[in-house]
Amino acid sequence: MAVITRDEALSLLKKYNKDSFHIQHALTVEAVMKWYANELGYGEDAEYWGIIGLLHDIDFELYPQEHCLRAPEMLRGAGVDEGIIHSVVSHGYGITVGCGITIETEPEHEMEKVLFAVDELTGLIWAAALMRPSKSTKDMELKSLKKKYKSKNFAMGCSREVIERGASQLGWELEKLLTMTLQAMADSEDTIHEEMERLD
């Protein structure tokens, strides 16, 4: 299904992203997307879902004020197909980026709706994990996550409005999204750490 391989996608990500924070976020969203693909019955497309997750913020480090607007030219320049480009851009749907433009590419496939819903949430969950003695998601309980989620002063850069809109687009209760994404991150955490060590 993917025209670009996972290795090619990772190389493309690293071409435009040098900050380890952004690379770890990309790897996290990749792993969470693959987890959801398997969980929701799209297992044969899990690699493709992962590639979308890996590339979703490709333009953010260099062009934070034009996020989702610069991604198409970066991806087309590498020969990435329009389906992947649509999926990448759609995770910004309805969001007004720094330069004042609102992203109008709507998530259509369930995969795109999952990406929209989990992007901000993975950042919030990881921020919550770093506050824990273990610095891990693996021993985090849902009630602990919900407490952090409800605290307006915690991880203020992670938009609750976007997360809740994502749950709504999927037709899910917020609690289902929180529960599943926390589980996805806990299940993937070791793999992400190993990948980060290999990239160092």
Backbone bond lengths (Angstrom), bond angles and torsions (degrees), N, CA, C in turn:
res aa  C-N    CA-C-N  psi(-1)  N-CA   C-N-CA  omega(-1)  CA-C   N-CA-C  phi
1 M - - - 1.465 - - 1.534 110.83 -
2 A 1.331 116.19 -40.11 1.468 119.58 -178.34 1.529 110.58 -81.50
3 V 1.320 116.60 132.45 1.461 121.33 175.75 1.533 109.06 -81.35
4 I 1.327 115.89 -28.03 1.457 121.41 177.90 1.528 108.04 -102.83
5 T 1.311 117.18 137.66 1.468 119.96 179.41 1.528 109.29 -80.99
6 R 1.314 115.25 167.13 1.459 120.17 179.08 1.533 110.33 -63.16
7 D 1.334 117.18 -42.61 1.469 120.67 179.41 1.522 111.19 -62.57
8 E 1.320 116.47 -40.88 1.470 120.58 177.74 1.528 110.77 -65.29
9 A 1.329 116.22 -39.62 1.466 120.59 179.32 1.528 110.49 -64.64
10 L 1.326 116.66 -41.75 1.467 120.34 179.02 1.528 110.64 -64.53
11 S 1.324 116.85 -41.85 1.475 120.35 177.48 1.518 111.18 -62.38
12 L 1.320 116.20 -39.75 1.465 121.11 179.29 1.528 110.22 -66.39
13 L 1.314 116.52 -42.36 1.465 120.65 176.63 1.524 110.64 -57.67
14 K 1.331 116.00 -47.27 1.464 121.28 -176.56 1.530 112.25 -70.70
15 K 1.316 117.07 -22.70 1.469 120.62 176.41 1.531 110.57 -63.32
16 Y 1.339 116.43 -38.32 1.462 121.21 -174.99 1.527 113.68 -106.46
17 N 1.330 117.96 -8.64 1.454 121.77 -177.35 1.522 110.20 -129.16
18 K 1.330 115.83 120.37 1.469 121.86 -179.22 1.525 112.45 -111.22
19 D 1.328 116.36 -23.10 1.467 121.56 -177.11 1.533 109.55 -72.24
20 S 1.321 115.91 127.31 1.473 119.51 -176.98 1.523 111.81 -63.20
21 F 1.336 117.29 -29.43 1.467 120.84 177.64 1.531 110.58 -61.09
22 H 1.340 116.36 -45.40 1.468 120.33 -179.34 1.524 111.30 -69.28
23 I 1.316 116.47 -37.84 1.469 119.39 179.40 1.526 110.03 -67.20
24 Q 1.324 116.80 -41.97 1.468 119.04 178.46 1.527 110.83 -64.23
25 H 1.324 117.38 -38.87 1.467 119.65 177.41 1.531 110.17 -61.87
26 A 1.325 116.78 -43.51 1.467 120.77 179.22 1.528 110.94 -61.36
27 L 1.324 116.86 -44.06 1.471 121.04 179.04 1.527 111.20 -65.53
28 T 1.334 115.68 -35.99 1.465 120.10 178.37 1.520 110.64 -65.39
29 V 1.322 116.17 -48.42 1.467 119.49 -179.34 1.530 109.95 -65.39
30 E 1.333 117.52 -37.14 1.468 120.43 175.24 1.534 110.16 -56.74
31 A 1.327 116.53 -51.08 1.467 121.07 -176.48 1.526 111.21 -64.20
32 V 1.324 116.58 -41.02 1.467 120.96 179.76 1.532 110.43 -65.80
33 M 1.327 116.64 -40.55 1.471 120.06 177.67 1.522 111.61 -63.03
34 K 1.325 117.19 -41.69 1.468 120.19 178.01 1.534 110.65 -64.29
35 W 1.314 116.12 -40.12 1.459 121.40 178.15 1.525 109.71 -60.16
36 Y 1.327 116.28 -47.35 1.472 120.47 -179.92 1.531 111.34 -64.30
37 A 1.321 117.52 -39.04 1.473 119.98 178.71 1.526 110.08 -57.22
38 N 1.314 116.17 -45.97 1.463 120.34 179.46 1.526 111.44 -67.21
39 E 1.302 116.47 -39.60 1.465 121.81 -176.64 1.528 112.07 -69.86
40 L 1.337 116.83 -34.12 1.463 121.47 -173.80 1.532 113.49 -96.72
41 G 1.327 116.21 6.55 1.460 119.22 175.54 1.517 115.58 91.76
42 Y 1.337 116.63 18.17 1.463 121.06 178.08 1.529 110.70 -113.33
43 G 1.319 116.39 32.97 1.461 121.30 -173.44 1.523 114.89 -52.97
44 E 1.326 116.50 -36.34 1.477 119.27 -178.44 1.536 111.62 -68.69
45 D 1.333 116.06 -18.02 1.465 120.61 179.19 1.529 112.02 -106.05
46 A 1.335 117.65 13.29 1.471 120.69 -174.11 1.529 112.16 -58.76
47 E 1.330 117.26 -39.41 1.467 120.28 179.71 1.522 110.54 -62.90
48 Y 1.323 116.05 -40.83 1.470 121.72 179.16 1.527 110.40 -64.60
49 W 1.328 117.19 -46.15 1.466 121.24 176.75 1.531 109.11 -57.01
50 G 1.320 116.67 -41.78 1.453 121.33 -179.69 1.518 112.29 -63.43
51 I 1.331 116.72 -42.19 1.469 120.90 179.54 1.528 110.73 -61.77
52 I 1.322 116.86 -39.60 1.475 120.27 176.04 1.529 109.46 -60.24
53 G 1.327 116.00 -45.04 1.459 120.11 178.90 1.518 112.31 -62.27
54 L 1.312 115.98 -40.48 1.464 121.41 -178.75 1.527 111.43 -63.57
55 L 1.320 116.77 -37.62 1.466 121.53 -173.76 1.531 114.36 -96.27
56 H 1.330 118.20 -2.71 1.473 119.37 -167.05 1.527 113.80 -61.55
57 D 1.337 117.81 -30.87 1.471 120.33 -178.59 1.529 112.16 -109.64
58 I 1.312 117.05 28.26 1.466 120.43 -171.47 1.528 113.21 -54.71
59 D 1.329 117.28 -32.23 1.472 119.76 -176.51 1.528 113.83 -95.48
60 F 1.340 117.64 -2.68 1.462 119.53 -169.16 1.528 113.62 -69.32
61 E 1.328 117.03 -39.39 1.473 118.62 -176.40 1.525 111.48 -66.17
62 L 1.323 117.04 -43.52 1.471 120.81 -177.87 1.529 113.34 -82.31
63 Y 1.332 115.97 -32.67 1.472 119.70 -173.68 1.534 111.06 -133.24
64 P 1.332 118.17 62.65 1.467 119.44 -176.69 1.528 113.74 -61.00
65 Q 1.336 117.15 -28.72 1.474 120.16 -179.98 1.533 112.12 -80.28
66 E 1.332 116.43 -11.63 1.474 120.75 -179.37 1.532 110.38 -124.74
67 H 1.330 114.85 33.06 1.460 120.99 -177.13 1.526 110.87 -58.73
68 C 1.311 115.85 132.87 1.470 126.06 -177.58 1.528 112.73 78.97
69 L 1.321 117.34 -11.22 1.473 120.54 177.91 1.524 111.26 -92.48
70 R 1.320 117.07 -33.13 1.463 121.67 -179.86 1.525 112.10 -87.06
71 A 1.340 116.92 -22.59 1.468 120.50 -175.91 1.531 113.78 -55.12
72 P 1.332 119.83 -43.79 1.463 118.52 -177.57 1.526 114.05 -55.93
73 E 1.353 117.65 -44.85 1.472 119.08 -178.54 1.531 110.74 -66.93
74 M 1.335 117.49 -37.57 1.470 120.73 177.57 1.531 110.57 -62.46
75 L 1.327 115.41 -44.88 1.467 120.23 -176.94 1.532 111.44 -72.64
76 R 1.320 117.14 -42.72 1.479 119.82 178.13 1.520 110.71 -62.05
77 G 1.329 116.24 -37.64 1.461 120.16 178.96 1.508 112.98 -60.73
78 A 1.334 116.01 -24.01 1.468 121.13 178.77 1.525 111.85 -98.77
79 G 1.343 116.32 6.60 1.463 120.22 177.44 1.517 114.53 79.48
80 V 1.330 116.71 19.19 1.461 120.89 -179.89 1.532 109.54 -75.26
81 D 1.325 116.50 139.12 1.467 119.77 -173.88 1.533 112.14 -74.64
82 E 1.326 114.58 161.27 1.470 121.48 -173.12 1.524 112.34 -65.93
83 G 1.324 117.57 -27.51 1.466 120.39 178.41 1.519 111.26 -62.51
84 I 1.325 116.00 -45.01 1.469 120.63 178.06 1.530 109.60 -65.76
85 I 1.322 116.43 -41.17 1.470 120.26 -179.41 1.529 110.40 -60.96
86 H 1.329 116.89 -43.70 1.471 120.76 178.15 1.523 110.19 -59.55
87 S 1.326 116.20 -45.28 1.467 120.27 -178.00 1.522 111.34 -63.31
88 V 1.334 116.50 -42.54 1.467 121.16 179.72 1.528 110.23 -62.36
89 V 1.318 116.98 -48.46 1.470 120.47 -176.32 1.529 111.17 -68.80
90 S 1.328 117.51 -32.33 1.469 120.44 -174.87 1.520 113.35 -66.74
91 H 1.334 118.00 -15.72 1.467 117.32 179.35 1.530 111.50 -74.05
92 G 1.339 115.76 -7.16 1.470 119.64 174.85 1.517 113.23 -99.93
93 Y 1.329 117.62 8.94 1.473 122.28 -172.91 1.530 112.51 -52.75
94 G 1.343 114.19 126.44 1.455 120.01 175.66 1.516 114.39 80.34
95 I 1.330 116.60 -1.64 1.465 120.78 -177.82 1.530 108.61 -96.04
96 T 1.316 115.95 132.83 1.468 120.95 176.44 1.518 107.69 -91.10
97 V 1.327 116.45 116.51 1.463 121.05 -176.75 1.534 109.85 -83.41
98 G 1.326 115.41 174.01 1.458 121.82 -171.19 1.513 116.05 -54.08
99 C 1.338 116.62 -31.87 1.467 119.26 -178.25 1.524 112.49 -82.59
100 G 1.354 116.82 1.13 1.461 120.52 174.79 1.516 115.68 96.56
101 I 1.321 117.57 -0.79 1.473 121.24 179.44 1.529 109.79 -91.83
102 T 1.334 117.02 136.86 1.463 122.30 177.15 1.525 109.00 -95.79
103 I 1.324 116.14 130.27 1.471 121.40 -179.32 1.524 109.27 -73.38
104 E 1.328 116.50 126.21 1.469 120.90 -173.93 1.521 113.34 -110.86
105 T 1.333 117.74 2.16 1.471 120.74 179.22 1.521 108.72 -79.07
106 E 1.328 116.36 114.33 1.463 121.67 -171.46 1.528 112.06 -89.37
107 P 1.346 117.65 138.62 1.468 119.46 173.57 1.535 109.80 -64.96
108 E 1.338 116.56 131.34 1.465 120.58 -177.86 1.528 111.20 -114.24
109 H 1.323 116.40 -56.41 1.464 121.33 179.82 1.524 109.44 -72.53
110 E 1.340 115.89 154.07 1.469 119.70 177.58 1.528 111.51 -55.79
111 M 1.326 116.62 -35.41 1.459 121.29 178.81 1.528 110.98 -59.06
112 E 1.335 116.77 -43.29 1.462 121.00 -179.33 1.527 111.08 -67.31
113 K 1.324 115.90 -36.14 1.465 120.17 178.15 1.528 110.97 -68.46
114 V 1.336 116.80 -36.64 1.468 120.44 176.49 1.531 109.64 -64.41
115 L 1.327 116.93 -45.54 1.466 120.34 178.93 1.521 110.80 -57.57
116 F 1.316 116.48 -46.69 1.465 121.00 179.63 1.528 109.98 -57.72
117 A 1.327 116.41 -43.12 1.470 121.52 -174.41 1.525 112.86 -72.84
118 V 1.341 117.61 -35.74 1.471 119.29 -171.40 1.523 113.91 -93.92
119 D 1.300 119.09 -17.79 1.470 121.55 -174.16 1.526 111.84 -55.33
120 E 1.323 117.23 -61.01 1.464 121.31 -179.96 1.530 110.85 -65.50
121 L 1.332 115.70 -37.19 1.470 120.35 -175.67 1.522 112.16 -65.10
122 T 1.331 117.82 -37.86 1.472 118.91 178.56 1.525 110.38 -62.26
123 G 1.335 116.93 -36.29 1.458 120.44 177.57 1.521 111.73 -64.39
124 L 1.334 115.77 -41.91 1.457 120.32 179.76 1.536 110.65 -66.52
125 I 1.327 116.57 -43.30 1.475 120.21 -179.77 1.524 110.22 -63.74
126 W 1.314 116.81 -41.92 1.467 119.30 -179.80 1.524 110.70 -66.07
127 A 1.328 117.69 -39.63 1.464 120.99 176.52 1.528 110.47 -61.36
128 A 1.332 116.58 -39.78 1.466 121.13 177.99 1.530 110.86 -65.86
129 A 1.327 116.37 -38.67 1.467 120.53 179.66 1.515 111.44 -63.30
130 L 1.325 116.43 -39.80 1.465 120.98 -178.15 1.529 112.58 -66.61
131 M 1.332 116.73 -18.30 1.471 121.23 177.37 1.526 111.53 -82.08
132 R 1.320 117.04 -12.29 1.462 121.26 -175.00 1.533 110.50 -86.83
133 P 1.337 117.80 152.56 1.477 119.60 176.48 1.526 112.76 -55.13
134 S 1.325 116.06 -36.68 1.473 121.16 -177.90 1.521 112.77 -77.97
135 K 1.351 117.48 -16.92 1.478 123.10 -173.90 1.540 110.73 55.33
136 S 1.326 115.46 33.20 1.469 120.40 -172.61 1.522 111.14 -135.36
137 T 1.344 114.46 152.84 1.466 120.46 172.62 1.526 111.18 -86.04
138 K 1.320 116.42 -13.95 1.470 119.80 -169.44 1.525 113.61 -69.28
139 D 1.338 116.99 -23.81 1.455 119.31 177.77 1.535 111.75 -113.45
140 M 1.320 116.08 17.57 1.462 120.41 179.14 1.526 110.11 -85.40
141 E 1.318 115.97 133.14 1.462 120.67 176.92 1.522 110.06 -96.74
142 L 1.323 114.64 155.66 1.462 120.47 -178.54 1.530 111.23 -57.47
143 K 1.333 117.88 -41.41 1.467 120.43 -176.95 1.533 110.86 -62.57
144 S 1.339 116.29 -34.31 1.461 120.74 177.15 1.528 110.68 -66.75
145 L 1.336 115.78 -43.58 1.464 120.65 177.77 1.529 110.65 -62.58
146 K 1.329 116.92 -44.56 1.469 120.62 -178.32 1.529 111.46 -61.92
147 K 1.332 115.99 -36.69 1.459 120.36 178.30 1.534 110.55 -63.18
148 K 1.345 116.24 -44.64 1.459 120.74 177.66 1.529 110.82 -65.30
149 Y 1.330 115.61 -40.36 1.460 121.00 -178.78 1.533 110.61 -60.00
150 K 1.339 115.67 -41.00 1.471 120.54 -176.50 1.529 112.76 -76.81
151 S 1.324 117.40 -16.20 1.461 121.22 179.86 1.531 109.58 -78.66
152 K 1.327 115.99 110.27 1.476 120.28 -174.91 1.532 112.64 -63.37
153 N 1.325 116.47 -25.46 1.464 119.77 -177.36 1.526 113.26 -87.21
154 F 1.344 116.64 -5.05 1.466 119.45 -178.28 1.531 110.16 -94.10
155 A 1.349 116.33 132.39 1.476 121.45 177.07 1.530 110.59 45.67
156 M 1.325 114.63 56.26 1.467 120.23 -174.15 1.528 112.78 -62.88
157 G 1.337 116.72 -22.42 1.460 119.87 179.16 1.521 113.94 -74.20
158 C 1.348 116.80 -11.83 1.468 121.27 179.80 1.529 107.99 -95.25
159 S 1.308 116.50 108.11 1.465 122.01 -171.95 1.525 112.77 -71.68
160 R 1.331 115.42 114.69 1.471 119.77 175.07 1.522 110.50 -65.54
161 E 1.324 116.08 -34.06 1.474 120.02 -179.58 1.527 110.69 -61.71
162 V 1.329 116.50 -42.03 1.468 120.86 178.75 1.529 110.21 -67.22
163 I 1.331 117.16 -43.85 1.467 121.16 179.67 1.529 110.11 -59.79
164 E 1.321 116.31 -45.23 1.472 120.38 -178.33 1.528 111.53 -68.86
165 R 1.335 115.78 -35.27 1.468 119.28 175.52 1.528 109.77 -65.67
166 G 1.338 115.61 -36.52 1.461 120.08 177.61 1.516 112.13 -63.31
167 A 1.327 116.49 -44.83 1.472 120.38 177.69 1.521 109.92 -60.56
168 S 1.335 115.85 -42.56 1.467 120.83 -179.47 1.525 111.86 -63.41
169 Q 1.341 117.23 -41.26 1.472 120.77 179.01 1.530 111.21 -62.16
170 L 1.325 116.08 -31.70 1.469 120.58 178.41 1.528 112.16 -82.59
171 G 1.332 116.46 -12.60 1.454 120.67 -176.33 1.522 111.99 76.52
172 W 1.334 116.67 26.93 1.461 122.26 -177.58 1.523 110.14 -109.51
173 E 1.338 114.66 153.32 1.457 120.67 166.21 1.535 107.68 -70.59
174 L 1.326 116.27 149.96 1.461 120.52 179.01 1.530 111.11 -56.60
175 E 1.331 116.74 -39.84 1.470 120.06 -177.66 1.529 112.02 -60.29
176 K 1.321 116.84 -36.97 1.471 120.42 177.71 1.519 110.33 -63.14
177 L 1.325 117.09 -44.79 1.466 121.41 179.16 1.527 110.98 -62.71
178 L 1.324 116.95 -44.66 1.461 120.80 178.92 1.529 110.72 -62.07
179 T 1.317 116.63 -46.76 1.468 121.85 -177.49 1.520 111.36 -61.06
180 M 1.332 115.97 -48.80 1.466 120.26 -175.74 1.530 111.38 -69.31
181 T 1.319 116.83 -40.38 1.472 119.04 -177.44 1.522 110.65 -70.42
182 L 1.320 117.68 -37.35 1.465 120.57 174.87 1.526 110.20 -61.37
183 Q 1.324 116.86 -43.13 1.465 120.52 178.75 1.522 110.86 -64.67
184 A 1.321 116.33 -42.16 1.465 120.53 179.16 1.515 110.92 -59.82
185 M 1.328 116.95 -41.86 1.467 120.37 -178.83 1.524 111.31 -71.00
186 A 1.323 116.47 -39.37 1.469 119.57 178.01 1.525 110.63 -63.10
187 D 1.333 116.25 -42.39 1.466 120.79 -179.25 1.522 112.18 -68.18
188 S 1.331 117.46 -26.40 1.468 122.32 -173.54 1.524 113.64 -100.54
189 E 1.306 117.47 -9.21 1.471 120.94 -168.50 1.533 112.72 -57.23
190 D 1.322 117.38 -45.78 1.474 120.05 -177.44 1.525 110.98 -63.45
191 T 1.328 116.21 -41.16 1.464 121.24 179.64 1.527 110.90 -61.68
192 I 1.342 116.10 -41.34 1.465 120.73 -179.18 1.537 109.93 -65.73
193 H 1.334 116.65 -44.83 1.467 120.20 178.79 1.525 111.09 -60.30
194 E 1.340 116.24 -43.01 1.477 120.16 179.64 1.523 111.16 -61.39
195 E 1.330 115.78 -41.88 1.470 121.03 -179.93 1.532 110.15 -64.93
196 M 1.320 117.18 -42.48 1.465 121.16 179.74 1.543 110.01 -62.41
197 E 1.315 116.47 -40.16 1.480 120.16 178.70 1.523 111.07 -64.32
198 R 1.324 116.45 -37.47 1.469 119.94 178.90 1.519 111.48 -67.25
199 L 1.333 116.39 -31.92 1.459 120.96 -177.38 1.520 112.80 -80.64
200 D 1.322 117.61 -19.22 1.474 120.92 -179.35 1.518 111.82 -64.34
